[in-house]
Amino acid sequence: MRTTIDIPDPLFRELKIRAASEGTTLREMVIEGLSLRVGEARVAKGVPSGQRFPRIHAKHPGSLNLGEEDVYEYIPFP
């Protein structure tokens, strides 16, 4: 998809210089930056990133207290 955005001149120059020094393109840098930003937003909203964590249920949500030894009951360690 094509779009048009206004980038302040000083930032644009800095991006062009950095892209050239890293051997990449401005387009690739913008896509990478936007992808990172979207990923951060997903993490902040709690959207799964593909990594699974065990779900531990408590009788009263927010009240589960686990000690060091209790963790081994829920999370398998090698």
C-alpha positions as a printed Julia matrix, in Angstrom:
78×3 Matrix{Float64}:
  0.0     0.0    0.0
  1.22    3.47  -0.75
  0.72    6.44   1.51
  2.11    9.91   1.97
  3.46   11.24   5.25
  5.16   14.48   6.18
  8.5    13.95   7.94
 10.32   16.97   9.38
 13.41   17.81   7.3
 15.98   17.26  10.09
 14.54   13.81  10.86
 14.41   12.91   7.18
 18.07   13.84   6.7
 19.08   11.83   9.76
 17.13    8.8    8.52
 18.69    9.02   5.05
 22.2     9.22   6.55
 21.56    6.31   8.9
 20.01    4.2    6.14
 23.04    4.79   3.93
 25.49    3.98   6.72
 23.6     0.76   7.53
 23.31   -0.24   3.88
 19.53   -0.23   3.9
 16.77    1.93   2.46
 14.61    4.59   4.01
 11.59    2.43   3.16
 13.01   -0.54   5.08
 13.8     1.65   8.08
 10.28    3.09   8.17
  8.73   -0.39   7.91
 11.0    -1.67  10.69
 10.13    1.28  12.92
  6.41    0.91  12.34
  6.6    -2.84  12.96
  8.38   -2.26  16.25
  5.8     0.31  17.29
  2.88   -1.99  16.41
  4.58   -4.82  18.32
  4.92   -2.61  21.4
  1.24   -1.7   21.17
  0.28   -5.36  21.0
  2.35   -6.14  24.07
  0.83   -3.2   25.94
 -2.67   -4.41  25.05
 -1.87   -7.99  26.01
 -2.14   -9.43  22.51
 -0.34  -12.79  22.43
  3.0   -12.72  20.62
  3.2   -16.45  20.07
  4.88  -17.16  23.39
  2.74  -19.17  25.78
  2.84  -18.89  29.54
  1.07  -21.22  31.95
 -2.25  -19.98  33.23
 -2.5   -20.3   36.99
 -5.99  -20.14  38.41
 -6.72  -18.85  41.89
 -9.86  -19.21  44.0
 -9.84  -15.43  44.4
 -8.31  -13.62  41.39
 -5.37  -11.45  42.32
 -4.7   -13.34  45.52
 -2.41  -16.18  44.43
  0.83  -16.06  46.38
  3.56  -18.37  45.12
  6.78  -19.05  46.96
  9.97  -20.27  45.3
  9.07  -23.93  45.71
  5.43  -23.46  44.61
  6.51  -22.29  41.18
  7.8   -25.78  40.34
  4.25  -27.11  40.73
  3.02  -24.97  37.83
  6.04  -24.51  35.57
  8.01  -27.53  34.35
 11.76  -27.04  34.53
 14.25  -29.38  32.87
